[in-house]
Amino acid sequence: MPETDKDSNAGAAPLVLIVEDEPQLAALLADYLHSAGYATQVVGDGSQAVQAVRQLEPALVLLDIMLPGKDGMEVCREVRTFSGVPIIMVTARIEEIDRLLGRELGADDYVCKPFSPREVVARVKAVLRRMDPGRAAARAGLVLDEERLLATLHGNPLDLTAVEFRLLSILVSEPGRIFTRAQLMGRIYTDHRVVSDRTIDSHIKKLRRKIEAVSPDEELIHSVYGVGYKFEPPA
């Protein structure tokens, strides 16, 4: 169960679950986040973290990798089996950054120790901001009509196939998140048909071509070398 509660005056403030076994560091992060307008709860043991996510339904999880009971990587994997809550991993091991950047665990961002608490607050704000798909799509001038499978960009129809629409919808649903090809295939082809990675690449290429025809100078779908794709609206 959570060990610390900073929510006494927060009202409807977004809740950040801090999973950190160093009490002083956890308290410092909680103080900075509380000052920035967030409610916080602290869990100091990895074995309690998954239960805390289920019970508290936080807006975001700050998850240290080195934890007693169960390490942060295992916690992240378990959480991803039932929740899409944004997760920022905290690590002191530089060699893990590539794995985290690749979203192998489904994390949304990472910070390296030692860090500035202000940097962590800035990362929390950035991740929560980009997790608002409606705002992100609007900023890009993109409108998706899920019922009719119609997409427009700056008022111009994109004329997408059903698969292209579904692909775009998945990417837009979590702005900034890197989806692997396997994740995209699993969501698009729910009948578990066997398709190659090149199939996704082909759909992405056609989707980009249709976006470029409407807005030649705008790149909305970004490739992440060796990993997959993400939707990133203009700043």
KOLMIDO-142248 format. One record per residue: x, z, y of N, C-alpha, C in turn; chain. Coordinates in Angstrom, 3 decimals. Last residue first. Layout:
N
[[X,Z,Y],[X,Z,Y],[X,Z,Y],"A"],
...
//
This chain:
235
[[4.981,-32.560,21.408],[5.075,-31.235,22.049],[4.142,-31.157,23.233],"A"],
[[2.967,-34.387,19.031],[3.878,-34.323,20.193],[3.869,-32.929,20.811],"A"],
[[2.695,-33.069,15.621],[2.166,-33.696,16.830],[3.173,-33.609,17.972],"A"],
[[3.679,-33.739,12.513],[4.178,-33.001,13.667],[3.680,-33.685,14.935],"A"],
[[3.361,-33.560,9.110],[2.683,-34.015,10.311],[3.154,-33.135,11.464],"A"],
[[5.909,-34.421,6.698],[5.140,-33.458,7.473],[4.465,-34.154,8.653],"A"],
[[7.258,-34.991,3.381],[6.735,-35.431,4.673],[5.997,-34.287,5.368],"A"],
[[10.191,-34.429,1.457],[8.843,-34.987,1.545],[8.484,-35.363,2.968],"A"],
[[13.050,-34.268,0.514],[11.991,-33.275,0.284],[10.611,-33.908,0.301],"A"],
[[15.001,-36.043,1.228],[15.128,-35.381,-0.050],[14.022,-34.410,-0.385],"A"],
[[14.362,-35.643,4.637],[15.201,-36.279,3.614],[15.300,-35.432,2.352],"A"],
[[11.287,-35.849,5.732],[12.320,-34.827,5.581],[13.152,-35.236,4.382],"A"],
[[9.552,-37.893,8.032],[10.198,-37.751,6.731],[11.215,-36.618,6.784],"A"],
[[6.538,-37.389,9.831],[7.991,-37.345,9.789],[8.484,-37.190,8.354],"A"],
[[4.019,-38.754,11.641],[4.386,-38.382,10.270],[5.895,-38.516,10.133],"A"],
[[3.995,-39.549,14.290],[3.241,-38.355,13.908],[3.621,-37.854,12.524],"A"],
[[5.416,-41.086,16.894],[5.684,-40.789,15.485],[5.008,-39.471,15.123],"A"],
[[4.667,-43.592,19.168],[4.343,-42.239,18.736],[4.603,-42.078,17.241],"A"],
[[4.706,-46.108,20.170],[5.803,-45.217,20.557],[5.619,-43.786,20.056],"A"],
[[2.388,-47.503,19.297],[3.720,-47.923,18.844],[4.830,-46.911,19.109],"A"],
[[-0.531,-46.882,18.282],[0.336,-46.157,19.220],[1.795,-46.393,18.834],"A"],
[[-1.658,-48.762,16.562],[-2.478,-48.180,17.629],[-1.609,-47.540,18.707],"A"],
[[0.380,-49.406,14.857],[-0.386,-50.500,15.454],[-1.233,-50.014,16.620],"A"],
[[1.213,-46.921,13.947],[2.075,-47.645,14.884],[1.327,-48.786,15.567],"A"],
[[-0.813,-46.387,12.118],[-0.669,-45.539,13.307],[0.145,-46.261,14.375],"A"],
[[-0.263,-48.368,10.251],[-1.555,-48.388,10.941],[-1.533,-47.509,12.189],"A"],
[[2.269,-47.579,9.403],[2.101,-48.906,9.988],[0.793,-48.977,10.789],"A"],
[[1.771,-45.102,8.260],[2.588,-45.187,9.479],[2.388,-46.517,10.187],"A"],
[[0.321,-45.985,6.021],[-0.305,-45.108,7.010],[0.457,-45.151,8.327],"A"],
[[2.261,-47.435,4.629],[1.068,-48.126,5.135],[0.375,-47.314,6.215],"A"],
[[4.051,-45.322,4.068],[4.508,-46.505,4.806],[3.329,-47.250,5.419],"A"],
[[2.454,-43.646,2.514],[2.973,-43.176,3.802],[3.389,-44.358,4.674],"A"],
[[2.087,-45.246,0.248],[0.931,-44.860,1.066],[1.376,-44.412,2.462],"A"],
[[4.768,-45.373,-0.637],[4.049,-46.591,-0.273],[2.846,-46.287,0.609],"A"],
[[5.297,-42.715,-1.247],[6.089,-43.389,-0.214],[5.384,-44.644,0.284],"A"],
[[3.489,-42.368,-3.353],[3.295,-41.628,-2.112],[4.062,-42.300,-0.981],"A"],
[[4.746,-44.100,-5.183],[3.353,-44.322,-4.796],[3.056,-43.626,-3.481],"A"],
[[7.199,-43.055,-5.710],[7.147,-44.247,-4.864],[5.713,-44.558,-4.416],"A"],
[[6.761,-41.097,-7.546],[7.028,-40.693,-6.163],[6.887,-41.881,-5.217],"A"],
[[4.074,-42.368,-9.671],[5.468,-42.115,-9.317],[5.584,-41.659,-7.865],"A"],
[[1.430,-40.846,-11.590],[1.897,-41.791,-10.564],[3.321,-41.416,-10.195],"A"],
[[-0.980,-40.113,-13.848],[0.476,-40.189,-13.709],[0.821,-41.259,-12.683],"A"],
[[-3.761,-38.062,-12.865],[-3.191,-39.321,-13.341],[-1.687,-39.332,-13.083],"A"],
[[-5.237,-35.824,-12.187],[-3.954,-35.642,-12.864],[-3.402,-36.939,-13.457],"A"],
[[-7.380,-35.976,-10.609],[-7.635,-36.265,-12.021],[-6.351,-36.234,-12.849],"A"],
[[-6.542,-35.686,-8.037],[-7.006,-34.467,-8.712],[-7.335,-34.708,-10.182],"A"],
[[-4.498,-36.953,-6.130],[-4.960,-37.393,-7.449],[-5.358,-36.179,-8.282],"A"],
[[-3.962,-35.344,-3.882],[-4.670,-36.618,-3.751],[-5.288,-37.042,-5.073],"A"],
[[-2.616,-33.114,-4.786],[-3.827,-32.940,-3.973],[-4.641,-34.221,-3.863],"A"],
[[-0.462,-34.120,-6.217],[-1.375,-33.188,-6.862],[-2.674,-33.013,-6.105],"A"],
[[0.847,-35.635,-4.273],[0.227,-36.315,-5.415],[-0.799,-35.414,-6.086],"A"],
[[1.754,-33.561,-2.622],[0.814,-34.562,-2.106],[0.102,-35.284,-3.243],"A"],
[[3.512,-32.253,-4.351],[2.366,-31.542,-3.787],[1.314,-32.511,-3.272],"A"],
[[5.389,-34.284,-4.828],[4.604,-33.741,-5.938],[3.368,-33.002,-5.436],"A"],
[[6.516,-34.623,-2.324],[5.747,-35.718,-2.904],[4.858,-35.216,-4.038],"A"],
[[6.004,-31.666,-0.322],[6.784,-32.486,-1.247],[5.899,-33.611,-1.768],"A"],
[[5.387,-31.108,3.049],[4.778,-31.287,1.732],[5.718,-32.129,0.875],"A"],
[[6.157,-28.903,5.518],[6.709,-30.002,4.739],[6.047,-30.001,3.371],"A"],
[[4.155,-28.157,8.335],[4.545,-27.826,6.961],[5.074,-29.069,6.255],"A"],
[[3.296,-29.165,10.746],[4.647,-28.633,10.663],[5.094,-28.290,9.259],"A"],
[[-0.093,-28.417,10.168],[0.916,-29.054,11.018],[2.267,-28.362,10.895],"A"],
[[-2.056,-28.693,7.803],[-1.034,-27.673,8.043],[0.100,-28.283,8.856],"A"],
[[-3.767,-30.858,7.928],[-4.344,-29.542,7.660],[-3.356,-28.405,7.903],"A"],
[[-2.329,-33.180,8.122],[-2.841,-32.604,9.372],[-3.350,-31.183,9.154],"A"],
[[-1.884,-33.706,5.396],[-0.754,-33.443,6.286],[-1.212,-32.741,7.570],"A"],
[[-4.539,-34.151,4.531],[-3.724,-33.082,3.944],[-2.574,-32.710,4.870],"A"],
[[-5.266,-36.382,6.067],[-6.005,-35.130,6.208],[-5.208,-33.949,5.655],"A"],
[[-3.547,-38.350,5.073],[-3.428,-37.915,6.466],[-4.105,-36.565,6.672],"A"],
[[-4.592,-38.496,2.442],[-3.193,-38.165,2.674],[-2.988,-37.642,4.094],"A"],
[[-7.194,-39.352,2.914],[-6.959,-38.069,2.273],[-5.535,-37.590,2.512],"A"],
[[-6.672,-41.870,4.042],[-7.376,-40.846,4.828],[-7.103,-39.463,4.244],"A"],
[[-5.442,-43.133,1.880],[-4.686,-42.940,3.124],[-5.342,-41.866,3.991],"A"],
[[-7.595,-43.167,0.081],[-6.369,-42.441,-0.264],[-5.544,-42.168,0.988],"A"],
[[-9.426,-44.784,1.455],[-9.791,-43.412,1.102],[-8.549,-42.578,0.787],"A"],
[[-7.706,-46.561,4.114],[-8.332,-46.493,2.800],[-8.658,-45.029,2.504],"A"],
[[-8.399,-46.747,7.632],[-7.652,-46.237,6.489],[-8.432,-46.399,5.197],"A"],
[[-8.694,-47.557,10.442],[-9.064,-48.396,9.297],[-8.277,-48.013,8.040],"A"],
[[-8.390,-46.304,12.836],[-7.181,-46.582,12.079],[-7.431,-47.431,10.838],"A"],
[[-9.966,-46.898,16.024],[-10.063,-46.689,14.570],[-8.771,-47.083,13.875],"A"],
[[-9.139,-45.184,19.006],[-9.047,-46.442,18.263],[-9.114,-46.172,16.758],"A"],
[[-8.999,-42.782,20.317],[-10.253,-43.526,20.382],[-10.269,-44.828,19.614],"A"],
[[-6.511,-41.818,19.605],[-6.752,-42.160,21.007],[-7.989,-43.060,21.150],"A"],
[[-7.409,-42.699,16.476],[-6.253,-42.235,17.236],[-6.403,-42.748,18.658],"A"],
[[-9.681,-41.804,13.889],[-9.391,-42.528,15.127],[-8.194,-41.882,15.808],"A"],
[[-11.005,-42.189,10.651],[-9.968,-41.609,11.500],[-9.781,-42.474,12.737],"A"],
[[-13.456,-41.395,8.235],[-13.057,-42.220,9.369],[-12.030,-41.470,10.212],"A"],
[[-15.017,-40.330,6.180],[-13.649,-40.802,5.917],[-13.170,-41.762,6.993],"A"],
[[-17.367,-39.109,6.685],[-17.404,-40.574,6.629],[-16.035,-41.193,6.342],"A"],
[[-16.592,-36.424,6.563],[-17.785,-36.880,5.844],[-17.801,-38.390,5.670],"A"],
[[-14.351,-36.134,8.202],[-14.210,-35.938,6.757],[-15.400,-36.501,5.985],"A"],
[[-12.998,-37.649,10.692],[-14.370,-37.423,10.262],[-14.368,-37.361,8.740],"A"],
[[-10.504,-36.766,12.885],[-10.799,-37.076,11.489],[-12.235,-36.700,11.173],"A"],
[[-8.646,-37.820,15.592],[-9.936,-37.274,15.189],[-10.225,-37.731,13.763],"A"],
[[-5.866,-37.349,17.719],[-6.346,-37.743,16.397],[-7.664,-37.045,16.082],"A"],
[[-4.219,-36.668,19.768],[-5.253,-37.664,20.025],[-5.909,-38.156,18.759],"A"],
[[-2.517,-34.607,19.375],[-2.022,-35.927,18.979],[-3.026,-37.032,19.284],"A"],
[[-4.091,-32.514,20.102],[-2.918,-32.790,20.922],[-2.352,-34.167,20.605],"A"],
[[-5.896,-32.553,17.996],[-6.367,-32.917,19.335],[-5.194,-33.266,20.238],"A"],
[[-4.248,-31.641,15.944],[-4.813,-32.986,15.870],[-5.263,-33.459,17.243],"A"],
[[-3.719,-29.036,16.883],[-2.624,-29.985,16.668],[-3.134,-31.416,16.637],"A"],
[[-6.258,-27.893,16.917],[-5.508,-28.016,18.166],[-4.402,-29.058,18.031],"A"],
[[-6.841,-28.041,14.177],[-7.715,-28.660,15.168],[-6.997,-28.901,16.474],"A"],
[[-4.838,-26.559,12.890],[-4.894,-28.013,12.717],[-5.766,-28.711,13.744],"A"],
[[-2.776,-24.192,13.573],[-4.123,-24.515,14.040],[-4.287,-26.028,13.975],"A"],
[[-0.180,-23.751,13.032],[-1.091,-23.659,11.899],[-2.538,-23.913,12.306],"A"],
[[1.201,-23.716,15.364],[1.134,-25.006,14.673],[0.226,-24.956,13.447],"A"],
[[0.881,-21.002,16.032],[0.356,-22.053,16.911],[0.206,-23.373,16.166],"A"],
[[2.212,-19.683,14.025],[0.761,-19.497,14.142],[0.135,-20.582,15.014],"A"],
[[4.841,-20.575,14.585],[4.210,-20.885,13.303],[2.695,-20.746,13.394],"A"],
[[5.257,-19.551,17.189],[5.337,-20.991,16.931],[4.626,-21.360,15.643],"A"],
[[5.024,-16.770,16.835],[4.110,-17.480,17.736],[4.080,-18.968,17.423],"A"],
[[7.192,-16.372,15.076],[5.825,-16.013,14.676],[4.817,-16.778,15.532],"A"],
[[9.323,-17.141,16.710],[9.040,-17.895,15.486],[7.611,-17.627,15.007],"A"],
[[9.190,-15.150,18.678],[9.018,-16.552,19.065],[8.680,-17.411,17.850],"A"],
[[9.755,-12.906,17.109],[8.450,-13.009,17.766],[8.170,-14.454,18.163],"A"],
[[12.405,-13.555,16.435],[11.391,-13.447,15.387],[9.997,-13.578,15.987],"A"],
[[13.626,-13.431,18.929],[13.610,-14.697,18.199],[12.525,-14.678,17.124],"A"],
[[13.354,-10.750,19.456],[12.639,-11.708,20.317],[12.554,-13.075,19.650],"A"],
[[15.109,-9.619,17.626],[13.668,-9.432,17.440],[12.843,-10.391,18.291],"A"],
[[17.750,-11.714,16.571],[17.150,-11.012,17.700],[15.662,-10.824,17.420],"A"],
[[19.477,-11.138,13.466],[18.665,-11.922,14.373],[18.205,-11.053,15.540],"A"],
[[22.034,-11.561,10.936],[21.336,-10.762,11.952],[20.559,-11.659,12.909],"A"],
[[19.425,-13.150,9.073],[20.023,-11.921,9.582],[21.503,-12.162,9.869],"A"],
[[17.457,-15.972,9.890],[18.649,-15.426,9.233],[19.078,-14.124,9.897],"A"],
[[14.162,-17.059,9.095],[15.111,-16.535,10.078],[16.261,-15.905,9.302],"A"],
[[11.935,-19.801,8.388],[12.872,-18.762,7.973],[13.645,-18.270,9.191],"A"],
[[8.700,-21.111,7.429],[9.865,-21.053,8.306],[10.792,-19.968,7.764],"A"],
[[6.933,-21.308,5.332],[6.690,-22.135,6.515],[7.855,-22.145,7.486],"A"],
[[7.312,-21.600,1.742],[7.459,-20.877,3.006],[7.309,-21.846,4.176],"A"],
[[7.253,-22.750,-0.726],[6.027,-22.815,0.045],[6.090,-22.019,1.328],"A"],
[[9.615,-22.859,-2.026],[8.768,-21.704,-2.312],[7.432,-21.763,-1.589],"A"],
[[10.727,-25.148,-1.043],[10.608,-25.014,-2.493],[9.640,-23.893,-2.859],"A"],
[[11.130,-25.969,1.534],[9.813,-25.407,1.198],[9.612,-25.323,-0.315],"A"],
[[13.549,-26.687,2.405],[12.879,-27.625,1.526],[11.509,-27.164,1.106],"A"],
[[14.304,-24.378,3.671],[13.965,-25.546,4.489],[13.203,-26.575,3.670],"A"],
[[14.890,-22.882,1.407],[13.779,-22.485,2.259],[13.328,-23.646,3.138],"A"],
[[17.056,-24.238,0.360],[15.865,-24.058,-0.470],[14.663,-23.717,0.395],"A"],
[[18.837,-24.043,2.505],[18.377,-25.358,2.061],[17.111,-25.248,1.227],"A"],
[[19.304,-21.252,2.616],[18.575,-21.920,3.693],[18.035,-23.268,3.252],"A"],
[[20.832,-19.890,0.841],[19.424,-20.078,0.483],[18.671,-20.946,1.484],"A"],
[[23.338,-19.468,1.843],[23.208,-20.508,0.827],[21.763,-20.772,0.435],"A"],
[[23.113,-17.266,3.504],[23.113,-18.592,4.112],[22.863,-19.677,3.079],"A"],
[[21.357,-14.498,3.281],[22.164,-15.349,2.412],[22.056,-16.800,2.871],"A"],
[[19.617,-13.000,4.557],[20.997,-12.830,5.014],[21.930,-13.736,4.230],"A"],
[[16.281,-13.871,5.581],[17.387,-13.885,4.627],[18.721,-13.629,5.304],"A"],
[[12.870,-14.040,5.576],[13.999,-13.415,6.268],[15.139,-13.288,5.263],"A"],
[[10.288,-16.456,5.912],[11.249,-15.748,5.071],[12.398,-15.219,5.925],"A"],
[[7.060,-16.473,6.863],[8.398,-16.655,7.416],[9.343,-15.805,6.578],"A"],
[[4.086,-17.972,5.934],[5.129,-17.048,5.510],[6.441,-17.435,6.177],"A"],
[[0.584,-18.270,6.403],[1.935,-18.632,6.844],[2.944,-17.550,6.452],"A"],
[[-1.501,-18.392,3.515],[-1.074,-17.641,4.698],[0.335,-18.080,5.112],"A"],
[[-2.770,-19.568,1.409],[-1.962,-20.441,2.249],[-1.476,-19.740,3.501],"A"],
[[-3.053,-18.025,-1.814],[-3.202,-17.986,-0.356],[-2.269,-18.974,0.331],"A"],
[[-2.556,-18.090,-4.530],[-3.915,-17.781,-4.094],[-4.116,-17.840,-2.583],"A"],
[[0.018,-18.789,-5.037],[-0.960,-19.127,-6.076],[-2.389,-18.857,-5.631],"A"],
[[1.569,-17.780,-3.015],[1.163,-19.181,-2.906],[0.188,-19.607,-4.016],"A"],
[[2.169,-15.255,-3.964],[1.206,-15.394,-2.860],[0.689,-16.820,-2.790],"A"],
[[4.130,-15.911,-5.867],[2.851,-15.331,-6.281],[1.788,-15.495,-5.209],"A"],
[[6.223,-16.908,-4.249],[5.626,-17.746,-5.291],[4.247,-17.223,-5.694],"A"],
[[6.768,-14.625,-2.691],[6.284,-15.854,-2.065],[5.608,-16.752,-3.088],"A"],
[[7.739,-12.862,-4.652],[6.530,-12.526,-3.893],[5.915,-13.789,-3.296],"A"],
[[10.055,-14.204,-5.381],[8.999,-14.030,-6.369],[7.673,-13.698,-5.687],"A"],
[[11.438,-13.986,-2.961],[11.141,-15.307,-3.522],[10.011,-15.222,-4.540],"A"],
[[11.774,-11.238,-2.550],[10.883,-12.000,-1.683],[10.524,-13.367,-2.225],"A"],
[[11.726,-9.340,-5.685],[12.363,-9.977,-4.524],[11.381,-10.889,-3.789],"A"],
[[10.528,-6.185,-6.430],[10.302,-7.619,-6.655],[10.879,-8.350,-5.449],"A"],
[[11.955,-3.639,-6.268],[10.731,-3.872,-7.029],[10.518,-5.317,-7.415],"A"],
[[13.371,-4.174,-2.985],[13.275,-3.451,-4.260],[11.967,-3.800,-4.972],"A"],
[[14.529,-7.328,-1.644],[13.577,-6.220,-1.672],[13.681,-5.469,-2.999],"A"],
[[15.601,-9.865,0.108],[16.205,-8.778,-0.666],[15.301,-7.553,-0.578],"A"],
[[13.885,-11.381,1.776],[14.185,-11.834,0.421],[14.709,-10.693,-0.453],"A"],
[[11.080,-10.407,3.777],[12.504,-10.319,3.472],[12.742,-10.765,2.033],"A"],
[[8.611,-11.974,5.478],[8.982,-11.583,4.120],[10.495,-11.604,3.917],"A"],
[[5.885,-11.752,7.354],[7.335,-11.762,7.533],[7.918,-11.176,6.259],"A"],
[[2.910,-13.538,7.285],[3.752,-12.595,6.551],[5.212,-12.825,6.921],"A"],
[[-0.149,-13.737,9.169],[1.205,-14.226,8.872],[1.961,-13.126,8.131],"A"],
[[-2.610,-12.639,9.173],[-2.487,-13.958,9.794],[-1.143,-14.583,9.457],"A"],
[[-3.534,-10.996,6.035],[-2.852,-11.107,7.330],[-2.864,-12.524,7.873],"A"],
[[-5.307,-9.604,4.106],[-5.508,-10.972,4.572],[-4.860,-11.180,5.946],"A"],
[[-5.219,-7.119,2.845],[-5.201,-7.168,4.310],[-5.531,-8.543,4.878],"A"],
[[-5.329,-7.608,0.069],[-6.205,-6.629,0.694],[-6.340,-6.829,2.207],"A"],
[[-3.410,-9.617,-0.465],[-4.794,-9.750,-0.935],[-5.739,-8.836,-0.160],"A"],
[[-1.122,-8.462,0.665],[-1.626,-9.741,1.177],[-3.084,-9.931,0.779],"A"],
[[-0.870,-6.195,-0.966],[-1.123,-6.032,0.464],[-1.663,-7.316,1.082],"A"],
[[-0.263,-7.355,-3.429],[-1.508,-6.614,-3.292],[-1.882,-6.444,-1.820],"A"],
[[2.262,-8.357,-2.761],[1.193,-9.283,-3.119],[-0.170,-8.603,-2.978],"A"],
[[3.784,-5.967,-2.218],[3.528,-6.969,-1.181],[2.350,-7.877,-1.513],"A"],
[[4.619,-4.156,-4.021],[3.359,-3.859,-3.342],[2.903,-4.984,-2.417],"A"],
[[7.048,-5.035,-4.887],[5.998,-4.906,-5.895],[4.637,-4.599,-5.286],"A"],
[[8.734,-4.843,-2.681],[8.200,-6.140,-3.069],[7.061,-6.056,-4.062],"A"],
[[8.281,-2.382,-0.262],[8.601,-2.657,-1.658],[7.942,-3.965,-2.071],"A"],
[[7.339,-1.739,2.228],[8.770,-1.638,1.991],[9.203,-1.967,0.590],"A"],
[[5.209,-3.070,4.615],[5.356,-2.757,3.192],[6.845,-2.775,2.892],"A"],
[[3.443,-2.566,7.600],[4.737,-2.663,6.939],[4.613,-2.275,5.474],"A"],
[[1.491,-4.336,9.945],[1.535,-3.412,8.818],[2.855,-3.649,8.108],"A"],
[[0.356,-4.927,13.285],[1.357,-5.004,12.227],[1.094,-3.972,11.147],"A"],
[[-1.099,-7.063,15.749],[-1.195,-5.879,14.908],[-0.182,-6.032,13.779],"A"],
[[0.364,-8.436,18.731],[0.013,-8.535,17.314],[-0.193,-7.152,16.701],"A"],
[[1.340,-8.469,21.318],[-0.099,-8.598,21.114],[-0.545,-8.728,19.679],"A"],
[[3.941,-7.897,21.782],[3.546,-9.299,21.996],[2.065,-9.530,21.693],"A"],
[[4.131,-5.306,20.965],[4.226,-5.572,22.404],[3.791,-6.992,22.749],"A"],
[[4.076,-5.775,18.231],[2.957,-5.067,18.849],[2.939,-5.310,20.350],"A"],
[[6.557,-6.989,17.918],[5.346,-7.757,17.644],[4.122,-7.103,18.283],"A"],
[[8.246,-4.827,18.563],[8.300,-6.071,19.337],[7.027,-6.903,19.142],"A"],
[[7.483,-2.939,16.588],[7.371,-2.622,18.017],[7.345,-3.888,18.869],"A"],
[[8.100,-4.293,14.200],[6.719,-3.901,14.475],[6.517,-3.621,15.958],"A"],
[[10.878,-4.498,14.419],[10.062,-5.710,14.413],[8.614,-5.385,14.762],"A"],
[[11.482,-1.729,14.272],[11.869,-2.518,15.449],[11.028,-3.789,15.548],"A"],
[[10.544,-1.069,11.734],[9.941,-0.426,12.906],[10.262,-1.211,14.180],"A"],
[[12.271,-2.629,10.165],[10.829,-2.858,10.100],[10.136,-2.275,11.331],"A"],
[[14.717,-1.419,10.804],[14.486,-2.821,11.158],[12.994,-3.142,11.161],"A"],
[[14.266,1.139,9.746],[14.567,0.971,11.169],[14.310,-0.461,11.628],"A"],
[[13.743,0.655,6.947],[12.736,1.258,7.849],[13.011,1.025,9.332],"A"],
[[14.127,-2.005,4.992],[14.946,-1.244,5.934],[14.023,-0.651,7.001],"A"],
[[12.393,-3.577,3.553],[12.722,-2.266,3.002],[13.665,-1.448,3.874],"A"],
[[9.573,-5.454,4.427],[10.971,-5.151,4.766],[11.291,-3.726,4.299],"A"],
[[7.171,-7.337,5.398],[7.655,-6.871,4.089],[9.161,-6.703,4.216],"A"],
[[4.644,-7.137,7.610],[6.104,-7.106,7.564],[6.514,-6.529,6.219],"A"],
[[1.964,-9.010,8.544],[2.432,-8.131,7.481],[3.948,-8.252,7.394],"A"],
[[0.201,-9.193,11.443],[1.438,-9.647,10.814],[1.857,-8.601,9.789],"A"],
[[-2.966,-10.036,12.597],[-2.185,-9.074,11.819],[-0.976,-9.744,11.187],"A"],
[[-4.154,-10.658,15.870],[-3.696,-11.199,14.583],[-2.781,-10.196,13.884],"A"],
[[-6.533,-8.342,17.262],[-5.209,-8.961,17.300],[-4.827,-9.500,15.929],"A"],
[[-8.932,-7.151,17.786],[-8.950,-8.346,16.937],[-7.601,-9.056,16.939],"A"],
[[-7.443,-4.109,18.294],[-8.717,-4.798,18.236],[-8.651,-5.950,17.270],"A"],
[[-5.200,-2.564,18.754],[-5.040,-4.018,18.752],[-6.351,-4.772,18.698],"A"],
[[-4.727,0.071,18.637],[-5.304,-0.420,19.887],[-5.372,-1.938,19.922],"A"],
[[-3.843,0.422,15.987],[-4.785,1.369,16.555],[-5.449,0.867,17.825],"A"],
[[-2.061,-0.946,14.420],[-3.284,-1.635,14.809],[-4.258,-0.769,15.592],"A"],
[[0.201,-0.387,13.054],[0.317,-0.488,14.507],[-0.960,-1.057,15.105],"A"],
[[1.045,1.397,10.315],[-0.088,0.723,10.944],[0.077,0.769,12.440],"A"],
[[2.947,1.431,7.336],[2.883,1.602,8.781],[1.715,0.831,9.332],"A"],
[[2.784,0.893,4.655],[3.342,2.166,5.060],[3.161,2.452,6.534],"A"],
[[0.346,-0.513,2.408],[1.131,-0.548,3.631],[1.582,0.832,4.061],"A"],
[[0.840,0.000,-1.192],[0.000,0.000,0.000],[0.878,0.000,1.246],"A"],
//
